[in-house]
């Protein structure tokens, strides 16, 4: 799974450094280092008024914040990986 966090100027101002840190911690906590490639990306082109834009494989998600990160990670990352594992 490839996760790209937008670090363009708009998302940077909306908290992308904090979202990157949350991803790094969650990947370590769930022991998913071998399953996930975490990368920064300049503008993904889906800027939102709230939060950061994140691309998980081919799916683009907008509005990711510190407050909704745990739910986002569970639904779009850990649950997906667990389904793939069987």
LOVEXKOL-699467 format. One record per residue: residue number from 1; x, y, z of N, C-alpha, C in turn. Coordinates in pm, whole numbers, padded with zeros to 5 digits. Layout:
BEGIN
<NUM, <X, Y, Z>, <X, Y, Z>, <X, Y, Z>>
...
% end
This chain:
BEGIN
<1, <00085, -00117, 00000>, <00000, 00000, 00000>, <00090, 00124, 00000>>
<2, <00057, 00218, -00086>, <00132, 00343, -00093>, <00043, 00456, -00041>>
<3, <00092, 00526, 00058>, <00019, 00639, 00116>, <00100, 00764, 00090>>
<4, <00037, 00860, 00022>, <00101, 00988, -00006>, <00027, 01098, 00067>>
<5, <00099, 01174, 00147>, <00041, 01286, 00220>, <00082, 01414, 00147>>
<6, <-00015, 01495, 00112>, <00016, 01621, 00045>, <00094, 01711, 00141>>
<7, <00206, 01762, 00093>, <00286, 01855, 00171>, <00299, 01988, 00097>>
<8, <00208, 02011, 00001>, <00204, 02139, -00068>, <00170, 02250, 00029>>
<9, <00183, 02373, -00015>, <00170, 02487, 00077>, <00036, 02491, 00148>>
<10, <-00074, 02464, 00079>, <-00205, 02470, 00142>, <-00219, 02363, 00250>>
<11, <-00186, 02240, 00216>, <-00196, 02131, 00315>, <-00094, 02148, 00427>>
<12, <00023, 02201, 00394>, <00124, 02225, 00498>, <00066, 02318, 00605>>
<13, <00000, 02423, 00561>, <-00059, 02518, 00656>, <-00175, 02456, 00734>>
<14, <-00238, 02353, 00678>, <-00352, 02288, 00744>, <-00310, 02169, 00829>>
<15, <-00179, 02143, 00840>, <-00134, 02042, 00934>, <-00070, 01917, 00877>>
<16, <-00023, 01921, 00753>, <00038, 01798, 00699>, <00157, 01747, 00779>>
<17, <00242, 01834, 00838>, <00351, 01777, 00920>, <00297, 01690, 01036>>
<18, <00189, 01733, 01098>, <00131, 01656, 01208>, <00068, 01527, 01156>>
<19, <00005, 01532, 01039>, <-00055, 01412, 00981>, <00054, 01311, 00945>>
<20, <00165, 01357, 00891>, <00277, 01267, 00861>, <00325, 01199, 00989>>
<21, <00338, 01275, 01097>, <00380, 01216, 01225>, <00280, 01112, 01274>>
<22, <00151, 01142, 01260>, <00048, 01046, 01302>, <00056, 00918, 01219>>
<23, <00079, 00931, 01088>, <00096, 00813, 01003>, <00218, 00732, 01047>>
<24, <00331, 00799, 01071>, <00452, 00728, 01112>, <00428, 00650, 01241>>
<25, <00361, 00711, 01336>, <00332, 00645, 01464>, <00235, 00528, 01444>>
<26, <00129, 00550, 01367>, <00029, 00444, 01346>, <00091, 00325, 01272>>
<27, <00172, 00349, 01172>, <00238, 00241, 01098>, <00324, 00159, 01194>>
<28, <00397, 00226, 01281>, <00481, 00156, 01379>, <00395, 00081, 01481>>
<29, <00291, 00147, 01532>, <00204, 00085, 01634>, <00136, -00041, 01582>>
<30, <00095, -00040, 01455>, <00027, -00155, 01395>, <00125, -00253, 01330>>
<31, <00256, -00223, 01337>, <00361, -00308, 01279>, <00337, -00331, 01129>>
<32, <00313, -00220, 01057>, <00283, -00228, 00914>, <00397, -00178, 00827>>
<33, <00517, -00171, 00883>, <00632, -00118, 00810>, <00657, -00191, 00679>>
<34, <00631, -00321, 00676>, <00655, -00399, 00555>, <00540, -00392, 00456>>
<35, <00428, -00334, 00498>, <00307, -00331, 00414>, <00282, -00193, 00352>>
<36, <00342, -00088, 00410>, <00309, 00049, 00370>, <00434, 00126, 00330>>
<37, <00422, 00197, 00219>, <00522, 00296, 00180>, <00458, 00432, 00205>>
<38, <00519, 00509, 00292>, <00468, 00642, 00328>, <00553, 00746, 00257>>
<39, <00487, 00836, 00184>, <00559, 00937, 00108>, <00489, 01071, 00115>>
<40, <00566, 01175, 00092>, <00510, 01308, 00077>, <00483, 01333, -00070>>
<41, <00389, 01420, -00097>, <00357, 01453, -00235>, <00322, 01601, -00241>>
<42, <00366, 01666, -00349>, <00320, 01803, -00366>, <00178, 01798, -00417>>
<43, <00116, 01907, -00436>, <-00029, 01918, -00456>, <-00088, 01801, -00536>>
<44, <-00186, 01737, -00475>, <-00258, 01626, -00537>, <-00373, 01680, -00622>>
<45, <-00406, 01808, -00602>, <-00507, 01872, -00685>, <-00649, 01863, -00632>>
<46, <-00664, 01826, -00507>, <-00797, 01816, -00447>, <-00803, 01897, -00319>>
<47, <-00749, 02017, -00322>, <-00744, 02100, -00202>, <-00882, 02115, -00140>>
<48, <-00884, 02116, -00009>, <-01008, 02127, 00066>, <-00992, 02241, 00166>>
<49, <-01100, 02299, 00207>, <-01092, 02410, 00302>, <-01049, 02364, 00441>>
<50, <-01073, 02237, 00469>, <-01039, 02182, 00601>, <-00949, 02061, 00581>>
<51, <-00843, 02053, 00660>, <-00761, 01933, 00663>, <-00668, 01914, 00545>>
<52, <-00608, 01796, 00545>, <-00501, 01759, 00453>, <-00554, 01656, 00353>>
<53, <-00500, 01658, 00232>, <-00535, 01559, 00131>, <-00436, 01443, 00137>>
<54, <-00489, 01321, 00136>, <-00409, 01200, 00145>, <-00453, 01105, 00035>>
<55, <-00355, 01046, -00034>, <-00385, 00946, -00136>, <-00340, 00810, -00086>>
<56, <-00434, 00715, -00083>, <-00406, 00578, -00042>, <-00421, 00493, -00167>>
<57, <-00309, 00443, -00218>, <-00305, 00377, -00349>, <-00368, 00472, -00450>>
<58, <-00481, 00436, -00511>, <-00542, 00523, -00613>, <-00655, 00610, -00559>>
<59, <-00688, 00596, -00431>, <-00801, 00669, -00373>, <-00755, 00797, -00304>>
<60, <-00819, 00908, -00339>, <-00784, 01038, -00281>, <-00887, 01074, -00175>>
<61, <-00837, 01114, -00059>, <-00922, 01151, 00055>, <-00887, 01294, 00096>>
<62, <-00987, 01374, 00119>, <-00964, 01513, 00161>, <-01014, 01532, 00303>>
<63, <-00965, 01639, 00364>, <-01015, 01678, 00496>, <-00963, 01595, 00611>>
<64, <-00844, 01537, 00598>, <-00788, 01457, 00708>, <-00728, 01551, 00811>>
<65, <-00772, 01536, 00935>, <-00727, 01620, 01046>, <-00678, 01532, 01160>>
<66, <-00616, 01596, 01259>, <-00574, 01522, 01379>, <-00695, 01457, 01445>>
<67, <-00809, 01526, 01440>, <-00930, 01477, 01507>, <-00991, 01355, 01440>>
<68, <-00984, 01345, 01308>, <-01046, 01230, 01241>, <-00943, 01128, 01191>>
<69, <-00816, 01147, 01227>, <-00710, 01060, 01175>, <-00729, 00914, 01215>>
<70, <-00758, 00887, 01342>, <-00768, 00747, 01388>, <-00875, 00671, 01311>>
<71, <-00991, 00734, 01293>, <-01099, 00670, 01219>, <-01058, 00650, 01072>>
<72, <-00996, 00752, 01014>, <-00950, 00741, 00875>, <-00850, 00626, 00860>>
<73, <-00752, 00618, 00949>, <-00649, 00513, 00940>, <-00712, 00376, 00953>>
<74, <-00803, 00360, 01048>, <-00867, 00230, 01067>, <-00945, 00189, 00941>>
<75, <-01030, 00278, 00891>, <-01117, 00243, 00778>, <-01042, 00227, 00646>>
<76, <-00943, 00311, 00622>, <-00880, 00317, 00490>, <-00743, 00252, 00482>>
<77, <-00687, 00214, 00597>, <-00555, 00153, 00596>, <-00558, 00017, 00667>>
<78, <-00575, 00016, 00798>, <-00563, -00111, 00870>, <-00672, -00210, 00834>>
<79, <-00798, -00165, 00820>, <-00905, -00258, 00781>, <-00882, -00313, 00641>>
<80, <-00833, -00230, 00549>, <-00806, -00273, 00411>, <-00694, -00378, 00410>>
<81, <-00587, -00352, 00485>, <-00476, -00447, 00490>, <-00521, -00578, 00553>>
<82, <-00602, -00570, 00659>, <-00651, -00692, 00723>, <-00738, -00774, 00629>>
<83, <-00820, -00708, 00546>, <-00902, -00780, 00447>, <-00813, -00848, 00343>>
<84, <-00708, -00779, 00301>, <-00617, -00836, 00202>, <-00543, -00957, 00256>>
<85, <-00515, -00954, 00386>, <-00445, -01067, 00449>, <-00535, -01188, 00459>>
<86, <-00666, -01162, 00462>, <-00763, -01273, 00471>, <-00800, -01296, 00609>>
% end
